[in-house]
Amino acid sequence: MAQKKEHVQTHYLPTESYLATRAAALHFPAKQFADMINDQNSVYGMVIDMPINPVTLSTLVVYINGAANVYFNNGGSYTGASQRYQTVVQAGRLLVANAPRILGECSQTTSFPLPTSQPHHLYLLTKKGIFEKEVLPSAIKEESEDMQAIYFLYQQVMRELRSAQLKDQAMSQK
Protein backbone atom coordinates (compact mmCIF):
# COMPACT_ATOMS: atom_id res chain seq x y z
CA MET A 1 0.00 0.00 0.00
CA ALA A 2 1.42 3.34 -1.04
CA GLN A 3 1.93 5.92 1.66
CA LYS A 4 0.20 9.22 1.14
CA LYS A 5 2.73 12.03 0.98
CA GLU A 6 2.12 14.86 3.43
CA HIS A 7 1.67 18.32 2.00
CA VAL A 8 4.61 20.56 2.77
CA GLN A 9 3.29 23.61 4.60
CA THR A 10 4.49 26.86 3.16
CA HIS A 11 4.27 30.49 4.08
CA TYR A 12 4.88 32.84 1.22
CA LEU A 13 6.05 36.33 1.99
CA PRO A 14 4.48 38.35 -0.82
CA THR A 15 5.48 41.88 -1.77
CA GLU A 16 2.83 44.60 -1.92
CA SER A 17 3.30 44.85 -5.70
CA TYR A 18 2.74 41.10 -6.12
CA LEU A 19 -0.48 41.20 -4.06
CA ALA A 20 -1.76 44.23 -5.98
CA THR A 21 -0.95 42.69 -9.38
CA ARG A 22 -2.54 39.36 -8.44
CA ALA A 23 -5.69 41.11 -7.18
CA ALA A 24 -5.90 43.20 -10.36
CA ALA A 25 -5.55 40.04 -12.49
CA LEU A 26 -8.28 38.24 -10.55
CA HIS A 27 -10.67 41.17 -11.00
CA PHE A 28 -9.81 42.15 -14.58
CA PRO A 29 -13.08 43.24 -16.20
CA ALA A 30 -14.73 41.06 -18.83
CA LYS A 31 -15.68 44.16 -20.83
CA GLN A 32 -12.07 44.37 -22.05
CA PHE A 33 -12.80 41.24 -24.10
CA ALA A 34 -16.47 41.88 -24.96
CA ASP A 35 -15.97 40.99 -28.63
CA MET A 36 -14.34 37.66 -27.70
CA ILE A 37 -16.82 36.45 -25.05
CA ASN A 38 -19.89 34.50 -26.19
CA ASP A 39 -21.91 34.10 -22.99
CA GLN A 40 -21.91 34.21 -19.18
CA ASN A 41 -19.98 30.91 -18.99
CA SER A 42 -17.23 31.88 -21.42
CA VAL A 43 -13.86 31.84 -19.69
CA TYR A 44 -11.96 35.00 -20.55
CA GLY A 45 -9.00 34.55 -18.25
CA MET A 46 -7.15 32.28 -15.87
CA VAL A 47 -5.05 33.04 -12.82
CA ILE A 48 -3.02 30.06 -11.65
CA ASP A 49 -1.05 30.07 -8.40
CA MET A 50 1.77 27.52 -8.59
CA PRO A 51 4.02 26.92 -5.59
CA ILE A 52 7.62 26.42 -6.73
CA ASN A 53 9.21 25.68 -3.36
CA PRO A 54 8.39 26.49 0.29
CA VAL A 55 9.27 30.18 -0.15
CA THR A 56 8.55 30.88 -3.83
CA LEU A 57 5.12 31.19 -5.38
CA SER A 58 4.48 31.92 -9.06
CA THR A 59 1.22 33.18 -10.49
CA LEU A 60 0.49 32.68 -14.17
CA VAL A 61 -2.06 35.09 -15.65
CA VAL A 62 -3.49 34.30 -19.10
CA TYR A 63 -6.33 36.01 -20.98
CA ILE A 64 -8.50 35.03 -23.93
CA ASN A 65 -6.49 37.27 -26.29
CA GLY A 66 -3.31 35.28 -25.57
CA ALA A 67 -1.70 37.75 -23.18
CA ALA A 68 0.32 35.74 -20.65
CA ASN A 69 2.46 36.98 -17.78
CA VAL A 70 4.03 35.36 -14.75
CA TYR A 71 4.51 37.02 -11.36
CA PHE A 72 6.43 35.91 -8.28
CA ASN A 73 5.68 36.56 -4.61
CA ASN A 74 9.15 38.16 -4.22
CA GLY A 75 8.12 40.93 -6.64
CA GLY A 76 9.77 39.49 -9.74
CA SER A 77 7.85 39.08 -12.96
CA TYR A 78 8.10 38.35 -16.65
CA THR A 79 5.63 40.34 -18.71
CA GLY A 80 5.06 41.52 -22.25
CA ALA A 81 6.25 38.38 -24.05
CA SER A 82 2.93 38.02 -25.88
CA GLN A 83 3.66 41.32 -27.61
CA ARG A 84 6.85 39.86 -29.10
CA TYR A 85 6.31 36.10 -29.39
CA GLN A 86 3.40 34.55 -31.28
CA THR A 87 4.10 31.16 -29.65
CA VAL A 88 3.18 32.65 -26.26
CA VAL A 89 -0.07 34.06 -27.70
CA GLN A 90 -0.98 30.74 -29.32
CA ALA A 91 -0.35 28.75 -26.12
CA GLY A 92 -2.31 31.28 -24.05
CA ARG A 93 -5.30 31.32 -26.41
CA LEU A 94 -5.37 27.51 -26.52
CA LEU A 95 -5.36 27.29 -22.72
CA VAL A 96 -8.21 29.77 -22.24
CA ALA A 97 -10.22 28.29 -25.13
CA ASN A 98 -10.09 24.88 -23.43
CA ALA A 99 -10.70 26.13 -19.88
CA PRO A 100 -14.51 25.74 -20.08
CA ARG A 101 -13.89 21.96 -20.20
CA ILE A 102 -13.22 22.03 -16.43
CA LEU A 103 -15.78 24.65 -15.40
CA GLY A 104 -18.08 21.88 -14.13
CA GLU A 105 -15.28 20.64 -11.84
CA CYS A 106 -14.81 24.08 -10.28
CA SER A 107 -16.71 25.88 -7.56
CA GLN A 108 -17.62 29.55 -7.62
CA THR A 109 -15.63 31.63 -5.15
CA THR A 110 -15.12 35.16 -3.88
CA SER A 111 -12.12 34.27 -1.71
CA PHE A 112 -8.58 34.11 -3.10
CA PRO A 113 -6.11 33.15 -0.35
CA LEU A 114 -2.52 32.37 -1.25
CA PRO A 115 -1.76 28.64 -1.30
CA THR A 116 -0.37 27.18 1.91
CA SER A 117 0.76 23.84 0.49
CA GLN A 118 1.61 22.16 -2.80
CA PRO A 119 -1.64 22.20 -4.82
CA HIS A 120 -1.94 24.64 -7.69
CA HIS A 121 -4.92 26.98 -7.40
CA LEU A 122 -6.70 27.64 -10.69
CA TYR A 123 -9.10 30.55 -11.00
CA LEU A 124 -11.29 30.78 -14.11
CA LEU A 125 -12.68 34.24 -14.86
CA THR A 126 -16.17 34.42 -16.37
CA LYS A 127 -18.89 37.09 -16.61
CA LYS A 128 -20.86 34.97 -14.15
CA GLY A 129 -18.04 35.09 -11.58
CA ILE A 130 -14.77 33.43 -10.65
CA PHE A 131 -14.49 29.67 -10.36
CA GLU A 132 -11.74 27.80 -8.50
CA LYS A 133 -10.16 24.37 -8.60
CA GLU A 134 -7.17 22.96 -6.70
CA VAL A 135 -4.89 20.50 -8.45
CA LEU A 136 -2.04 18.54 -6.92
CA PRO A 137 0.58 18.07 -9.68
CA SER A 138 1.82 14.79 -8.21
CA ALA A 139 -1.72 13.40 -8.47
CA ILE A 140 -2.61 14.79 -11.91
CA LYS A 141 -3.14 11.25 -13.27
CA GLU A 142 -6.04 10.89 -10.82
CA GLU A 143 -7.80 13.95 -12.26
CA SER A 144 -10.26 13.94 -15.16
CA GLU A 145 -8.92 13.82 -18.72
CA ASP A 146 -10.13 17.40 -19.16
CA MET A 147 -8.17 18.56 -16.10
CA GLN A 148 -5.09 16.69 -17.31
CA ALA A 149 -5.41 18.54 -20.63
CA ILE A 150 -5.67 21.92 -18.88
CA TYR A 151 -2.65 21.06 -16.72
CA PHE A 152 -0.67 20.20 -19.85
CA LEU A 153 -1.80 23.42 -21.55
CA TYR A 154 -0.80 25.73 -18.71
CA GLN A 155 2.55 23.96 -18.44
CA GLN A 156 2.93 24.67 -22.18
CA VAL A 157 2.26 28.38 -21.56
CA MET A 158 4.96 28.33 -18.88
CA ARG A 159 7.39 26.64 -21.30
CA GLU A 160 6.68 29.25 -23.97
CA LEU A 161 7.20 32.06 -21.47
CA ARG A 162 10.52 30.52 -20.38
CA SER A 163 11.62 30.14 -24.00
CA ALA A 164 10.70 33.78 -24.68
CA GLN A 165 12.58 34.88 -21.58
CA LEU A 166 15.70 33.03 -22.72
CA LYS A 167 15.42 34.64 -26.18
CA ASP A 168 15.07 38.07 -24.56
CA GLN A 169 18.16 37.41 -22.42
CA ALA A 170 20.17 36.28 -25.47
CA MET A 171 19.12 39.41 -27.39
CA SER A 172 20.12 41.70 -24.52
CA GLN A 173 23.62 40.16 -24.46
CA LYS A 174 24.30 41.02 -28.11
N, C-alpha and C positions, 0 to 999 in steps of 0.2 A: 504494500500500500504506500503510495507516494505521500510524503509529508507536505503539508501546505506551508508555503513560504510566508513568513510574517511580513507585513508591509513595513518598510523602513519609515519611521516618523521623520518628518522634515519640518523645518521652520525657515521659510524664506524671508529674507530681509529685503523688502522691495523699496526702491527709491520712489520719491514723490512723482517723478516724471513717468516712471513705469506704471504706477497705479492710475495716474491721470490718462495716459495713453490707452491702457487696457479698458478703463471705464468708457472712454470715448469710442473705442472700437465696439464694445458691447452695445452701445446705444446709438450707433450710427444710423441716421434716419433712412428709411426705405425709399423716401421720395427722391433720393439721389439716383436711384435706379428705376424710377417709375416706368420707363420704356422697356425695361428688361424683366419686369415682374408680372407674371400672369394673374395670380390670385393671392388670397390671404395665406395659403400654405406654401407659396413659392419661397424657397430659401434664397436669400440675397447675400448672405455672408456667413462666415464661420469664424469663431474665435476658439482656438484650441490651446489649452494650458498643458504643457508637457514638461514634467520634472526631468531634469538632466542628471542631477546628483542631489545629495541632501542640502546643498546650499544654492543651487542654480536652477532657476525655473525659466523656461522659454515659453513665449506665447506667440503662436502663429495666427495671423489675421489675414483672411482671404475673402474677397468680395466677388460677386457675380461677373464683374467686368474683367476679372483676372488679376486685379491688384493683389499683391501678396507681400506682406512684411513680417519680420520676426523681431520680437522685443524680448529683452532679458530683465529679470528682476534687479540686476545690478545697475540698470540704466543704459546698458548697451543695446544696440539695435542694428538691423540691416534693412534699409528701406529704399524704395525707388527702383528696384531691379526690374519691375514690370514695365517701366518706361523705356528700358534699354534692351530687354531680353524677351523675345516672343515665346521662348520655351517656358518661362515663368508664367506668362499670361495663359498659355495653353493649359498648363498643369493646374493653375488656379481655377480657370473656367470649368475644367473637367471635374474637379473636386466639388465645386458648388453646384454644378448641374446634377451631380449624382447624390448630393446630400439628402434630397427628399426621400431617398430609399430607406433611410433610417429614422425618419421623422416619427414613425409609429413606435419606435423603440425608445423614444425620448420622452421626458416629462417636462411640462411647461414650468418655468421658474422665474422668479424675480430676485433671486439671491445668487451672488457670484463670488463666493469665498475662494481664496487661493487654495490650491491643493495642499494637503498635509501628509500625503503619502504618494505612492508610486502611480496610481491611475492617472491617465490623461483625462482632462475634462473638456468635452466638446460642447460648444454652444452654437446652436443653429439660429440665425436671425431670420424671422419672418414678419410680415405685416401683422400677423395674429399675436405675435409675442416671441419670446426667446425660449428655446427648448434645449434641454441638457441631457447629456449621457456621459457616464464614466466608463472608461475602457482601460483594462489592465493589459499592457502590451504583452506580458509573458503568458497571458491567457487568451490571446486573440483568436486562437484556433477553436476556442469554445464559444465564440460569438457567432452571430448569424453570418451567412455569406455576404449579405449587404454590408454589414459592419466591417467585415474583413476587407471588402472592396474599398470602403471609405478610409480605413486605416492605411491601406496600400496607397491610395490617392494622396492623402496628406503627407505621407512619407515622401512621395514623389515630388510634391511641392517643396518640401524641405531640401531634397536633393538638388532641385533646380535652383533654389536660392543659394545653396552652398556653391554650386558650379558658377553661378553668376558672381558671387562674392570673390571666388578665386580668379575669375577673369578680370574683375575690377582691380584686384590687387596686382595682377600681372601687368595690366595697363598702366597703373600708377608707378610701377618700377621702371618703365621705359623712359 
